[in-house]
């Protein structure tokens, strides 16, 4: 049993319980404030799509501020980012070290290996560093849009909800991807594996690879699924040049352990026992340079199938490389030997930013109170 798992078995202290209660109250009031803000924006500014979009984007950025504030409070973590020097220039890495500001392309498709349910938190935080948190989009299971309060908020954020049935999802994805490509800034997050690495998913992935008679082995990642990412590239590549490929490795667990077992929501947000650091290796891939793929939107079904087959070969090779990087990490502590890393703590640039989450309701209630006072005075 690892030290992290031993710590998880301990009973929480009074301090941890108080901290959790504060985190829950902050999250609950923050989410209610954000959703109330969205409701006001939709009602008051529904006729002005440009202004409505900007204000919804403001609430979207506020959500990553909220979740970053809570995560940094309960489980401080450092991001150790390293970049492929062949595809990402040094000028894009840290534009301002003191403010931890990145300067990566703000129109891209993001892909990553999937280990924790909270992987998206760290990637959304990277978009916060890159000044495009309000233009961050996630592909999610359709059932999540039915979550009370949060579901309404996520739909306002234009997240993409899938049934995971190709016949139902294909036309919807094409429409959503075409829309996203028209947005000036957009980071679309796709986990090609479809689910996180776990004791249940790894054997199923391995069994599928055996049945498909694939000539390679994956030890630390799952076999990626091709269709969703292929459609995104096909219908976004004219205005979206890059795939930003993230390889993510968490500290404090062994190669023989699953990160999701070591770092549960309970251990992170109650016990404060999460990964002390998260290593990310980032490389940029020009979509138009993917070997053999044309991404022809006018292709017939047979031509699309052949193009997708070539894309699948490319994606599998990429995941084999990712698996080797993960293996290197578990052996040496580094994803890519010799790659320089930039350490950035998972925290807000200013703790006062958390007040942004509540600013729209506060302004609304203050103006309402003043209006009521004025009306009362005039009626006397």
Residue frames as qw, qx, qy, qz and C-alpha x, y, z in Angstrom:
[[0.000, 0.888, 0.461, 0.000, 0.00, 0.00, 0.00],
 [0.405, 0.491, -0.030, 0.771, 1.38, 3.41, -0.98],
 [0.215, -0.191, -0.462, 0.839, 1.82, 6.24, 1.54],
 [0.295, -0.085, -0.184, -0.934, -1.00, 8.16, -0.18],
 [0.626, -0.280, -0.622, -0.378, -3.42, 5.25, 0.24],
 [0.490, -0.256, -0.671, 0.494, -2.37, 4.85, 3.90],
 [0.013, -0.082, -0.221, 0.972, -3.14, 8.54, 4.45],
 [0.443, -0.197, -0.434, -0.759, -6.55, 8.10, 2.82],
 [0.603, -0.317, -0.731, -0.030, -7.48, 5.47, 5.41],
 [0.241, -0.119, -0.533, 0.802, -6.93, 7.88, 8.29],
 [0.046, -0.782, -0.613, 0.101, -9.90, 9.61, 9.84],
 [0.244, 0.682, 0.104, 0.681, -10.18, 13.30, 8.93],
 [0.326, -0.185, -0.467, 0.801, -9.11, 15.84, 11.53],
 [0.047, 0.772, 0.490, -0.401, -11.35, 18.64, 12.79],
 [0.045, -0.600, 0.269, 0.752, -9.36, 21.10, 10.66],
 [0.071, -0.025, 0.817, 0.571, -9.94, 18.99, 7.55],
 [0.056, 0.588, 0.807, -0.015, -13.67, 18.76, 8.24],
 [0.002, -0.787, -0.223, 0.576, -13.92, 22.54, 8.78],
 [0.073, -0.433, 0.516, 0.735, -11.93, 23.14, 5.60],
 [0.092, 0.230, 0.891, 0.380, -14.22, 20.79, 3.67],
 [0.056, 0.730, 0.630, -0.257, -17.34, 22.54, 5.00],
 [0.015, -0.721, 0.086, 0.688, -15.89, 25.89, 3.91],
 [0.092, -0.212, 0.734, 0.639, -15.00, 24.45, 0.49],
 [0.101, 0.447, 0.875, 0.153, -18.51, 23.00, 0.04],
 [0.039, 0.801, 0.417, -0.427, -20.17, 26.27, 1.07],
 [0.055, -0.601, 0.335, 0.723, -17.89, 28.24, -1.25],
 [0.102, 0.004, 0.849, 0.519, -18.56, 25.86, -4.14],
 [0.088, 0.590, 0.802, -0.030, -22.32, 25.83, -3.55],
 [0.037, 0.829, 0.236, -0.506, -22.68, 29.61, -3.21],
 [0.121, -0.479, 0.510, 0.704, -20.27, 30.15, -6.10],
 [0.137, 0.189, 0.876, 0.421, -22.21, 27.83, -8.42],
 [0.075, 0.738, 0.649, -0.170, -25.53, 29.42, -7.43],
 [0.054, -0.758, 0.036, 0.649, -24.04, 32.86, -8.03],
 [0.132, -0.264, 0.685, 0.666, -22.71, 31.86, -11.45],
 [0.101, 0.397, 0.871, 0.270, -25.99, 30.25, -12.54],
 [0.023, 0.808, 0.458, -0.370, -28.00, 33.23, -11.23],
 [0.096, -0.605, 0.300, 0.731, -25.65, 35.50, -13.19],
 [0.128, 0.017, 0.820, 0.557, -26.27, 33.45, -16.34],
 [0.083, 0.629, 0.772, -0.028, -30.02, 33.65, -15.81],
 [0.014, -0.806, -0.161, 0.569, -29.85, 37.43, -15.47],
 [0.120, -0.424, 0.547, 0.711, -27.66, 37.72, -18.57],
 [0.133, 0.229, 0.881, 0.392, -29.98, 35.52, -20.65],
 [0.049, 0.747, 0.644, -0.157, -33.08, 37.46, -19.57],
 [0.062, -0.844, -0.070, 0.528, -31.70, 41.00, -19.73],
 [0.023, 0.656, -0.501, -0.564, -29.29, 40.72, -22.67],
 [0.658, 0.179, 0.728, 0.067, -30.89, 37.90, -24.67],
 [0.541, 0.796, 0.262, -0.073, -31.51, 40.28, -27.58],
 [0.188, 0.887, -0.420, -0.043, -27.85, 41.29, -27.87],
 [0.991, 0.021, -0.099, 0.087, -25.98, 38.09, -28.73],
 [0.547, 0.540, -0.361, 0.528, -22.55, 39.71, -28.72],
 [0.225, -0.589, 0.421, -0.652, -22.92, 41.19, -25.24],
 [0.895, -0.277, 0.099, -0.336, -24.64, 38.06, -23.94],
 [0.915, 0.223, -0.257, 0.219, -21.75, 35.90, -25.18],
 [0.313, 0.560, -0.446, 0.624, -19.15, 38.14, -23.52],
 [0.474, -0.506, 0.360, -0.624, -20.99, 38.11, -20.19],
 [0.981, -0.109, -0.011, -0.159, -21.53, 34.33, -20.29],
 [0.734, 0.404, -0.369, 0.403, -17.80, 34.07, -21.01],
 [0.086, -0.609, 0.443, -0.652, -17.17, 36.16, -17.89],
 [0.788, -0.352, 0.267, -0.428, -19.17, 33.64, -15.82],
 [0.959, 0.196, -0.193, 0.070, -17.30, 30.80, -17.51],
 [0.428, 0.525, -0.482, 0.556, -13.96, 32.24, -16.46],
 [0.421, -0.541, 0.370, -0.627, -15.41, 32.68, -12.99],
 [0.962, -0.173, -0.035, -0.209, -16.08, 28.95, -12.74],
 [0.818, 0.242, -0.340, 0.397, -12.42, 28.06, -13.26],
 [0.017, 0.579, -0.398, 0.711, -11.56, 30.78, -10.74],
 [0.732, -0.421, 0.166, -0.509, -13.95, 29.12, -8.27],
 [0.994, -0.043, -0.101, 0.009, -12.64, 25.58, -8.78],
 [0.594, 0.453, -0.380, 0.545, -9.01, 26.76, -8.72],
 [0.244, -0.610, 0.345, -0.670, -9.59, 28.65, -5.47],
 [0.866, -0.334, 0.142, -0.345, -11.12, 25.57, -3.81],
 [0.949, 0.165, -0.186, 0.193, -8.49, 23.14, -5.13],
 [0.400, 0.550, -0.401, 0.614, -5.58, 25.37, -4.10],
 [0.454, -0.573, 0.313, -0.607, -7.13, 25.69, -0.64],
 [0.917, -0.239, 0.187, -0.260, -7.70, 21.98, -0.05],
 [0.901, -0.052, 0.319, 0.288, -4.83, 20.43, -1.99],
 [0.079, 0.870, -0.314, -0.372, -2.00, 22.71, -3.20],
 [0.859, 0.179, 0.399, 0.265, -0.42, 21.35, -6.37],
 [0.080, -0.675, 0.391, 0.621, 2.39, 22.50, -8.64],
 [0.817, 0.550, 0.170, -0.038, 2.16, 22.18, -12.40],
 [0.414, -0.535, 0.528, 0.513, 5.52, 21.39, -13.98],
 [0.693, 0.673, 0.184, -0.184, 5.15, 22.25, -17.64],
 [0.380, -0.404, 0.591, 0.586, 7.67, 21.32, -20.28],
 [0.589, 0.681, 0.092, -0.425, 7.30, 21.99, -23.97],
 [0.806, 0.221, 0.402, 0.375, 8.44, 20.42, -27.21],
 [0.186, -0.664, 0.190, 0.699, 11.02, 22.93, -28.43],
 [0.262, 0.032, 0.728, 0.633, 10.54, 21.74, -32.02],
 [0.022, -0.566, -0.710, -0.418, 6.89, 22.81, -32.15],
 [0.291, -0.901, -0.322, -0.017, 6.48, 25.46, -29.41],
 [0.431, 0.569, -0.223, 0.664, 8.79, 28.46, -29.29],
 [0.423, -0.202, -0.558, 0.684, 10.17, 29.82, -26.03],
 [0.107, -0.120, 0.019, -0.987, 8.21, 33.06, -26.54],
 [0.593, -0.317, -0.465, -0.575, 4.97, 31.09, -26.16],
 [0.579, -0.158, -0.751, 0.274, 5.89, 29.45, -22.88],
 [0.362, -0.670, -0.468, 0.448, 5.96, 32.02, -20.08],
 [0.256, 0.731, 0.197, 0.601, 5.27, 35.56, -21.23],
 [0.196, -0.707, 0.276, -0.621, 5.37, 36.86, -17.67],
 [0.521, 0.041, -0.805, 0.281, 6.94, 34.63, -15.02],
 [0.063, -0.048, 0.564, -0.822, 5.61, 36.66, -12.09],
 [0.607, 0.117, 0.157, -0.770, 2.02, 36.39, -13.28],
 [0.446, -0.004, 0.893, 0.055, 2.41, 32.85, -14.66],
 [0.571, 0.609, 0.104, -0.541, 1.07, 33.91, -18.04],
 [0.588, 0.027, 0.707, 0.392, 1.32, 31.56, -21.03],
 [0.324, 0.609, -0.174, -0.703, 1.07, 32.64, -24.64],
 [0.371, 0.048, 0.888, 0.268, 0.06, 29.53, -26.54],
 [0.170, -0.157, -0.596, -0.769, -2.18, 29.55, -29.61],
 [0.350, 0.108, 0.533, -0.763, -5.70, 30.44, -28.43],
 [0.786, 0.273, -0.077, -0.549, -7.46, 28.47, -31.19],
 [0.205, 0.391, -0.897, -0.023, -6.65, 24.80, -30.76],
 [0.881, -0.220, -0.299, -0.293, -7.94, 21.31, -30.06],
 [0.212, -0.597, 0.700, -0.331, -6.52, 19.93, -26.80],
 [0.900, -0.053, -0.402, -0.162, -5.95, 16.21, -26.31],
 [0.156, -0.597, 0.679, -0.396, -4.54, 14.38, -23.29],
 [0.462, -0.070, -0.880, 0.080, -4.28, 11.02, -21.60],
 [0.541, -0.530, -0.089, -0.647, -7.01, 10.62, -18.99],
 [0.420, 0.096, -0.814, 0.390, -6.15, 9.48, -15.45],
 [0.037, -0.276, -0.665, 0.693, -8.36, 11.37, -12.98],
 [0.098, 0.753, 0.648, 0.065, -11.93, 12.63, -13.00],
 [0.140, -0.913, -0.108, 0.366, -10.38, 16.03, -12.26],
 [0.609, 0.028, 0.380, 0.696, -7.94, 16.11, -15.21],
 [0.210, 0.734, 0.424, 0.488, -10.11, 18.78, -16.82],
 [0.356, -0.906, -0.147, 0.174, -9.58, 21.07, -13.80],
 [0.558, -0.487, 0.302, 0.601, -5.84, 21.27, -14.49],
 [0.420, 0.272, 0.553, 0.666, -6.29, 21.76, -18.23],
 [0.016, -0.879, -0.407, -0.249, -8.89, 24.47, -17.70],
 [0.457, -0.805, 0.023, 0.378, -6.43, 26.12, -15.31],
 [0.538, -0.104, 0.433, 0.716, -3.84, 26.10, -18.13],
 [0.203, 0.642, 0.511, 0.534, -6.38, 27.97, -20.26],
 [0.310, -0.919, -0.216, 0.107, -6.72, 30.47, -17.39],
 [0.540, -0.523, 0.264, 0.604, -2.95, 30.99, -17.58],
 [0.388, 0.127, 0.588, 0.698, -3.29, 31.38, -21.35],
 [0.189, 0.333, 0.119, -0.916, -6.03, 34.03, -21.06],
 [0.434, 0.011, -0.589, -0.682, -8.66, 31.95, -22.84],
 [0.092, 0.095, 0.909, -0.396, -10.56, 30.34, -19.93],
 [0.475, 0.398, 0.316, -0.719, -13.80, 31.92, -21.16],
 [0.653, 0.469, -0.364, -0.470, -13.38, 30.06, -24.46],
 [0.078, -0.296, 0.949, -0.078, -12.75, 26.58, -23.03],
 [0.788, 0.057, -0.155, -0.593, -15.03, 23.81, -24.30],
 [0.271, -0.278, 0.909, -0.149, -15.35, 20.22, -23.09],
 [0.627, -0.013, -0.620, -0.472, -16.94, 17.13, -24.61],
 [0.301, -0.209, 0.734, -0.572, -19.00, 15.39, -21.90],
 [0.020, -0.266, -0.962, -0.063, -21.50, 12.57, -21.36],
 [0.249, -0.448, -0.409, -0.755, -25.06, 13.70, -22.10],
 [0.562, -0.555, -0.610, 0.063, -26.28, 12.53, -18.70],
 [0.433, -0.232, -0.314, 0.812, -24.25, 15.31, -17.05],
 [0.057, -0.271, -0.204, -0.939, -26.44, 18.04, -18.55],
 [0.541, -0.545, -0.518, -0.377, -29.28, 16.81, -16.32],
 [0.484, -0.220, -0.551, 0.643, -27.43, 17.62, -13.08],
 [0.137, -0.899, -0.415, 0.010, -29.49, 20.23, -11.19],
 [0.179, -0.932, 0.082, 0.305, -28.09, 23.78, -11.39],
 [0.392, -0.503, 0.583, 0.504, -24.73, 22.67, -12.84],
 [0.512, 0.328, 0.724, 0.326, -26.36, 21.21, -15.95],
 [0.229, 0.922, 0.312, -0.028, -27.96, 24.56, -16.80],
 [0.218, -0.859, 0.294, 0.357, -24.61, 26.28, -16.31],
 [0.499, -0.236, 0.702, 0.450, -22.74, 23.82, -18.53],
 [0.468, 0.592, 0.614, 0.228, -25.29, 24.18, -21.33],
 [0.082, 0.983, 0.069, -0.148, -24.80, 27.95, -21.21],
 [0.357, -0.676, 0.512, 0.391, -21.08, 27.30, -21.61],
 [0.688, 0.562, -0.299, -0.349, -21.74, 25.54, -24.94],
 [0.347, -0.374, 0.860, 0.019, -20.18, 22.30, -23.75],
 [0.578, 0.218, -0.603, -0.505, -20.77, 19.37, -26.12],
 [0.603, -0.174, 0.654, -0.422, -22.91, 16.58, -24.64],
 [0.426, 0.289, -0.757, -0.404, -22.75, 13.18, -26.34],
 [0.891, -0.140, 0.076, -0.425, -24.90, 10.05, -26.15],
 [0.286, -0.476, 0.820, 0.137, -21.83, 7.99, -27.08],
 [0.675, 0.352, 0.648, 0.022, -23.82, 6.51, -29.95],
 [0.313, -0.167, 0.472, 0.807, -22.28, 7.34, -33.31],
 [0.095, 0.509, 0.709, 0.479, -25.58, 7.47, -35.22],
 [0.210, -0.871, -0.438, 0.072, -27.01, 9.98, -32.74],
 [0.436, -0.723, 0.028, 0.535, -23.87, 12.02, -32.16],
 [0.582, 0.087, 0.407, 0.698, -22.26, 12.43, -35.59],
 [0.169, 0.699, 0.395, 0.571, -24.46, 15.15, -37.09],
 [0.400, -0.899, -0.177, 0.014, -24.63, 16.98, -33.75],
 [0.656, -0.469, 0.183, 0.563, -20.83, 16.96, -33.43],
 [0.474, 0.333, 0.403, 0.708, -20.37, 18.24, -36.98],
 [0.060, -0.858, -0.327, -0.392, -22.70, 21.15, -36.24],
 [0.542, -0.824, -0.036, 0.164, -21.01, 21.98, -32.91],
 [0.684, -0.230, 0.269, 0.638, -17.48, 21.72, -34.32],
 [0.344, 0.550, 0.382, 0.658, -18.39, 23.98, -37.25],
 [0.246, -0.921, -0.215, -0.213, -19.75, 26.53, -34.77],
 [0.665, -0.649, 0.073, 0.362, -16.66, 26.39, -32.54],
 [0.645, 0.084, 0.300, 0.698, -14.33, 26.94, -35.47],
 [0.149, 0.743, 0.305, 0.577, -16.11, 30.25, -36.11],
 [0.484, -0.864, -0.115, 0.078, -15.40, 31.48, -32.57],
 [0.288, 0.865, -0.354, 0.210, -12.30, 33.70, -32.54],
 [0.045, -0.499, 0.804, -0.321, -10.77, 31.98, -29.49],
 [0.904, -0.157, -0.052, -0.394, -11.51, 28.34, -28.70],
 [0.019, 0.408, -0.902, 0.139, -9.83, 25.55, -26.80],
 [0.863, -0.069, -0.192, -0.462, -11.75, 22.33, -27.34],
 [0.261, -0.462, 0.822, -0.208, -10.76, 19.58, -24.89],
 [0.894, 0.102, -0.282, -0.334, -11.08, 15.98, -26.06],
 [0.461, -0.453, 0.758, -0.088, -9.92, 12.94, -24.12],
 [0.560, 0.319, -0.616, -0.453, -9.50, 10.42, -26.97],
 [0.121, 0.086, -0.969, 0.198, -9.48, 7.51, -24.50],
 [0.471, -0.408, -0.535, -0.571, -13.09, 8.35, -23.66],
 [0.735, -0.638, -0.163, -0.159, -12.70, 7.49, -19.97],
 [0.146, -0.811, 0.534, -0.192, -10.03, 7.54, -17.30],
 [0.529, 0.308, -0.783, 0.110, -7.48, 4.79, -16.67],
 [0.611, -0.398, 0.401, -0.554, -8.79, 2.39, -14.01],
 [0.321, -0.193, 0.926, -0.057, -8.86, -1.29, -12.96],
 [0.618, 0.449, 0.582, -0.279, -12.09, -1.63, -14.95],
 [0.523, 0.797, -0.042, -0.299, -11.17, 0.21, -18.14],
 [0.035, -0.670, 0.702, 0.241, -7.60, -1.05, -18.65],
 [0.456, -0.032, 0.887, 0.069, -8.50, -4.77, -19.07],
 [0.576, 0.643, 0.462, -0.204, -11.30, -3.86, -21.48],
 [0.281, 0.862, -0.296, -0.300, -8.93, -1.73, -23.54],
 [0.201, -0.486, 0.831, 0.180, -6.31, -4.51, -23.58],
 [0.567, 0.227, 0.789, -0.070, -8.92, -7.09, -24.57],
 [0.534, 0.784, 0.182, -0.259, -10.09, -4.92, -27.48],
 [0.112, 0.781, -0.552, -0.271, -6.50, -4.48, -28.66],
 [0.391, -0.212, 0.892, 0.083, -6.04, -8.25, -28.61],
 [0.590, 0.485, 0.630, -0.141, -9.22, -8.84, -30.61],
 [0.425, 0.875, -0.033, -0.229, -8.13, -6.21, -33.14],
 [0.900, 0.063, 0.133, 0.411, -4.73, -7.93, -33.37],
 [0.117, 0.975, -0.155, 0.109, -2.86, -4.66, -32.92],
 [0.843, 0.220, -0.277, 0.405, 0.90, -4.99, -33.07],
 [0.179, 0.488, -0.406, 0.751, 1.74, -2.77, -30.10],
 [0.525, -0.472, -0.665, 0.244, 1.19, -2.71, -26.35],
 [0.106, -0.681, 0.072, -0.721, 0.07, 0.09, -24.04],
 [0.520, -0.171, -0.717, 0.432, 0.98, -0.17, -20.35],
 [0.191, -0.312, -0.432, 0.824, 0.10, 3.24, -18.91],
 [0.337, 0.251, -0.064, -0.905, -2.64, 4.59, -21.19],
 [0.635, 0.353, 0.646, -0.235, -5.80, 3.30, -22.86],
 [0.378, 0.224, 0.653, 0.617, -6.26, 2.76, -26.58],
 [0.155, 0.340, 0.076, -0.924, -7.60, 6.06, -28.00],
 [0.471, 0.582, 0.661, -0.059, -10.89, 6.28, -29.83],
 [0.376, -0.020, 0.415, 0.828, -10.67, 7.94, -33.19],
 [0.161, 0.631, 0.658, 0.378, -14.06, 9.13, -34.44],
 [0.168, -0.914, -0.319, 0.183, -14.74, 12.20, -32.30],
 [0.373, -0.641, 0.259, 0.619, -11.26, 13.66, -32.66],
 [0.389, 0.137, 0.653, 0.635, -11.25, 12.92, -36.39],
 [0.101, 0.781, 0.569, 0.236, -14.52, 14.82, -36.88],
 [0.269, -0.882, -0.094, 0.376, -13.19, 17.75, -34.86],
 [0.404, -0.392, 0.459, 0.687, -10.08, 17.95, -37.03],
 [0.324, 0.359, 0.715, 0.504, -12.09, 17.54, -40.22],
 [0.005, 0.813, 0.510, 0.279, -14.60, 20.28, -39.49],
 [0.328, -0.913, -0.067, 0.233, -12.36, 22.71, -37.62],
 [0.733, -0.177, 0.239, 0.612, -9.00, 22.51, -39.42],
 [0.385, 0.669, 0.288, 0.566, -9.68, 25.42, -41.79],
 [0.129, -0.850, 0.056, -0.508, -9.69, 27.89, -38.89],
 [0.710, -0.636, 0.291, -0.085, -8.06, 25.80, -36.15],
 [0.488, 0.675, -0.553, -0.013, -4.46, 25.09, -37.05],
 [0.161, 0.461, -0.809, 0.328, -3.21, 23.13, -34.08],
 [0.830, -0.406, -0.373, -0.084, -3.70, 20.17, -31.82],
 [0.092, -0.677, 0.574, -0.451, -2.08, 20.85, -28.44],
 [0.841, -0.081, -0.534, -0.031, -1.10, 17.42, -27.15],
 [0.343, -0.670, 0.467, -0.463, -0.73, 17.15, -23.36],
 [0.732, -0.029, -0.669, 0.124, 0.90, 14.17, -21.69],
 [0.422, -0.677, 0.204, -0.567, 0.02, 14.26, -17.99],
 [0.700, -0.007, -0.665, 0.261, 1.77, 12.41, -15.15],
 [0.504, -0.773, 0.009, -0.384, 0.90, 12.75, -11.46],
 [0.188, 0.493, -0.733, 0.429, 3.43, 12.44, -8.65],
 [0.377, -0.282, 0.649, -0.598, 3.12, 10.29, -5.51],
 [0.888, 0.055, 0.323, -0.323, 1.90, 7.05, -6.97],
 [0.452, -0.341, 0.763, 0.312, 3.61, 4.01, -8.46],
 [0.302, 0.272, -0.648, -0.644, 3.54, 2.68, -12.01],
 [0.191, -0.153, -0.968, -0.052, 1.64, -0.35, -10.69],
 [0.068, 0.503, 0.642, -0.574, -1.07, 1.86, -9.17],
 [0.161, 0.648, 0.547, 0.504, -3.90, 3.76, -10.80],
 [0.118, 0.178, -0.180, 0.960, -3.91, 7.50, -10.17],
 [0.489, -0.423, -0.289, -0.706, -7.70, 7.49, -9.75],
 [0.774, -0.400, -0.488, 0.058, -7.35, 5.06, -6.82],
 [0.547, -0.099, -0.337, 0.760, -4.60, 7.10, -5.17],
 [0.012, -0.096, -0.099, 0.990, -6.29, 10.48, -5.66],
 [0.044, -0.586, -0.798, -0.136, -10.01, 10.20, -5.08],
 [0.113, -0.711, -0.188, -0.669, -12.29, 13.20, -4.63],
 [0.696, -0.691, -0.197, -0.018, -12.37, 12.34, -0.91],
 [0.765, -0.245, -0.036, 0.595, -8.59, 12.32, -0.59],
 [0.361, 0.370, 0.153, 0.842, -8.17, 15.56, -2.54],
 [0.179, -0.598, -0.165, -0.764, -10.97, 17.71, -1.17],
 [0.716, -0.650, -0.166, -0.194, -11.44, 16.23, 2.34],
 [0.842, -0.398, 0.014, 0.363, -8.03, 14.97, 3.39],
 [0.087, 0.943, -0.261, -0.185, -6.02, 17.37, 1.22],
 [0.564, -0.371, 0.685, 0.276, -3.97, 14.42, -0.02],
 [0.745, 0.644, 0.126, -0.115, -3.57, 14.81, -3.73],
 [0.805, 0.276, 0.038, 0.523, -0.60, 14.85, -6.08],
 [0.378, -0.695, -0.016, 0.611, 2.05, 17.31, -4.97],
 [0.037, 0.540, -0.416, -0.731, 2.90, 17.94, -8.60],
 [0.756, 0.488, 0.427, -0.090, 1.57, 17.30, -12.07],
 [0.290, -0.385, 0.551, 0.680, 4.03, 17.05, -14.93],
 [0.630, 0.671, 0.325, -0.219, 2.77, 18.09, -18.34],
 [0.368, -0.237, 0.560, 0.704, 4.64, 17.75, -21.60],
 [0.460, 0.722, 0.312, -0.411, 3.04, 19.85, -24.33],
 [0.331, -0.143, 0.607, 0.708, 3.62, 19.69, -28.06],
 [0.462, 0.563, 0.085, -0.680, 1.87, 21.42, -30.93],
 [0.461, 0.107, 0.812, 0.341, 0.75, 19.41, -33.96],
 [0.288, 0.314, -0.278, -0.861, -0.25, 21.08, -37.21],
 [0.710, 0.255, 0.546, -0.365, -3.53, 19.40, -38.17],
 [0.677, 0.666, -0.126, -0.286, -2.75, 19.76, -41.86],
 [0.184, 0.638, -0.748, -0.028, 0.53, 17.91, -41.42],
 [0.708, -0.162, 0.632, -0.271, -1.05, 14.67, -40.16],
 [0.085, -0.324, 0.834, 0.439, 0.28, 12.00, -42.48],
 [0.032, 0.169, 0.926, 0.336, -2.07, 10.82, -45.21],
 [0.085, 0.626, 0.699, -0.335, -5.16, 12.71, -44.01],
 [0.161, 0.358, 0.404, 0.826, -7.05, 15.10, -46.27],
 [0.036, 0.444, 0.586, -0.677, -9.99, 16.01, -43.98],
 [0.094, -0.116, -0.529, -0.836, -12.06, 16.63, -47.11],
 [0.363, 0.206, 0.534, -0.735, -15.52, 17.79, -46.00],
 [0.660, 0.360, -0.180, -0.634, -16.98, 16.79, -49.38],
 [0.099, 0.286, -0.947, -0.104, -15.68, 13.21, -49.21],
 [0.760, -0.172, -0.391, -0.489, -18.16, 10.34, -49.61],
 [0.815, -0.495, 0.183, -0.238, -18.57, 7.66, -46.93],
 [0.957, 0.088, -0.024, 0.275, -15.90, 5.36, -48.37],
 [0.452, 0.609, -0.211, 0.616, -13.38, 8.19, -48.72],
 [0.382, -0.722, 0.254, -0.517, -14.10, 9.37, -45.18],
 [0.946, -0.309, 0.087, -0.056, -13.65, 5.83, -43.85],
 [0.833, 0.283, -0.107, 0.464, -10.25, 5.56, -45.55],
 [0.136, 0.708, -0.229, 0.654, -9.21, 8.98, -44.27],
 [0.647, -0.626, 0.188, -0.393, -10.30, 8.01, -40.76],
 [0.982, -0.081, -0.044, 0.167, -8.28, 4.78, -40.99],
 [0.590, 0.461, -0.208, 0.629, -5.12, 6.78, -41.76],
 [0.233, -0.707, 0.209, -0.635, -5.94, 9.13, -38.89],
 [0.881, -0.436, 0.035, -0.180, -6.34, 6.15, -36.57],
 [0.878, 0.148, -0.161, 0.426, -2.87, 4.87, -37.50],
 [0.252, 0.595, -0.225, 0.729, -1.42, 8.29, -36.72],
 [0.520, -0.643, 0.132, -0.546, -3.29, 8.57, -33.41],
 [0.962, -0.257, -0.080, 0.036, -2.21, 5.11, -32.30],
 [0.699, 0.312, -0.226, 0.602, 1.44, 6.00, -33.00],
 [0.074, -0.659, 0.193, -0.723, 0.99, 9.16, -30.95],
 [0.757, -0.534, 0.074, -0.369, -0.41, 7.15, -28.04],
 [0.933, 0.000, -0.187, 0.308, 2.47, 4.67, -28.22],
 [0.389, 0.481, -0.258, 0.742, 4.84, 7.64, -27.84],
 [0.427, -0.627, 0.120, -0.640, 2.73, 8.90, -24.94],
 [0.936, -0.328, -0.101, -0.080, 2.92, 5.49, -23.26],
 [0.774, 0.194, -0.248, 0.549, 6.71, 5.51, -23.60],
 [0.045, 0.593, -0.219, 0.773, 6.83, 8.97, -22.01],
 [0.708, -0.549, 0.042, -0.443, 4.74, 7.71, -19.10],
 [0.956, -0.104, -0.179, 0.205, 7.05, 4.73, -18.70],
 [0.517, 0.407, -0.257, 0.708, 10.04, 7.06, -18.67],
 [0.299, -0.659, 0.131, -0.678, 8.33, 9.19, -16.02],
 [0.870, -0.448, -0.022, -0.202, 7.80, 6.25, -13.68],
 [0.903, 0.028, -0.137, 0.407, 11.44, 5.21, -14.11],
 [0.525, 0.192, -0.102, 0.823, 13.20, 8.58, -14.05],
 [0.128, -0.656, -0.429, 0.608, 10.70, 11.19, -12.84],
 [0.099, 0.508, -0.247, -0.819, 10.77, 12.95, -16.21],
 [0.746, 0.500, 0.354, -0.262, 8.46, 12.55, -19.20],
 [0.716, 0.653, -0.049, 0.240, 11.14, 13.63, -21.67],
 [0.740, -0.378, -0.013, 0.556, 14.78, 13.51, -20.65],
 [0.436, -0.023, 0.154, 0.886, 16.49, 16.87, -20.83],
 [0.029, -0.693, -0.466, -0.550, 13.29, 18.87, -21.30],
 [0.111, 0.099, -0.391, 0.908, 13.31, 22.08, -19.27],
 [0.242, -0.617, -0.744, -0.084, 10.26, 22.57, -17.08],
 [0.087, -0.406, 0.109, -0.903, 8.47, 25.62, -15.71],
 [0.244, -0.348, -0.837, 0.344, 6.91, 25.22, -12.26],
 [0.257, -0.344, -0.134, -0.893, 3.60, 27.02, -11.80],
 [0.105, 0.125, 0.830, -0.533, 1.54, 26.62, -8.61],
 [0.155, -0.508, -0.745, -0.402, -2.13, 25.86, -9.05],
 [0.171, -0.597, -0.495, 0.609, -3.47, 29.08, -7.60],
 [0.245, 0.898, 0.344, 0.121, -5.12, 32.32, -8.62],
 [0.460, 0.460, -0.105, 0.753, -2.97, 35.31, -9.47],
 [0.130, -0.299, 0.371, -0.869, -4.83, 37.10, -6.68],
 [0.049, -0.292, -0.915, 0.276, -7.12, 35.62, -4.03],
 [0.256, 0.417, 0.265, -0.831, -9.36, 38.66, -4.54],
 [0.266, 0.116, -0.681, -0.672, -10.27, 37.20, -7.95],
 [0.066, -0.300, -0.946, 0.104, -12.74, 34.93, -6.14],
 [0.175, 0.490, 0.398, -0.755, -14.93, 38.03, -5.68],
 [0.242, 0.218, -0.532, -0.781, -15.53, 38.06, -9.46],
 [0.134, -0.218, -0.959, -0.118, -17.73, 35.00, -8.94],
 [0.086, -0.609, -0.704, 0.356, -20.20, 37.05, -6.90],
 [0.115, -0.228, 0.046, 0.966, -19.96, 40.46, -8.59],
 [0.212, -0.247, -0.584, -0.743, -22.99, 40.23, -10.93],
 [0.426, -0.588, -0.686, -0.053, -25.49, 39.16, -8.22],
 [0.368, -0.465, -0.344, 0.728, -24.05, 41.76, -5.82],
 [0.023, -0.070, 0.241, 0.968, -24.42, 44.54, -8.40],
 [0.302, -0.385, -0.694, -0.528, -27.93, 43.33, -9.25],
 [0.445, -0.603, -0.636, 0.181, -29.11, 43.28, -5.63],
 [0.286, -0.373, -0.172, 0.866, -27.50, 46.64, -4.83],
 [0.088, -0.064, -0.395, -0.912, -29.17, 48.25, -7.87],
 [0.383, -0.478, -0.730, -0.304, -32.48, 46.60, -6.99],
 [0.415, -0.550, -0.526, 0.499, -32.23, 47.88, -3.41],
 [0.155, -0.249, 0.031, 0.955, -31.38, 51.40, -4.59],
 [0.202, -0.242, -0.582, -0.749, -34.28, 51.34, -7.07],
 [0.421, -0.562, -0.712, -0.016, -36.67, 50.22, -4.32],
 [0.341, -0.480, -0.337, 0.735, -35.43, 52.99, -2.04],
 [0.032, -0.070, 0.271, 0.960, -35.86, 55.56, -4.81],
 [0.309, -0.392, -0.684, -0.532, -39.38, 54.37, -5.64],
 [0.429, -0.572, -0.638, 0.286, -40.31, 54.40, -1.94],
 [0.251, -0.358, -0.138, 0.889, -38.98, 57.95, -1.59],
 [0.092, -0.076, -0.439, -0.891, -40.88, 59.18, -4.66],
 [0.383, -0.456, -0.730, -0.334, -44.14, 57.64, -3.44],
 [0.321, -0.427, -0.582, 0.613, -44.00, 59.37, -0.05]]
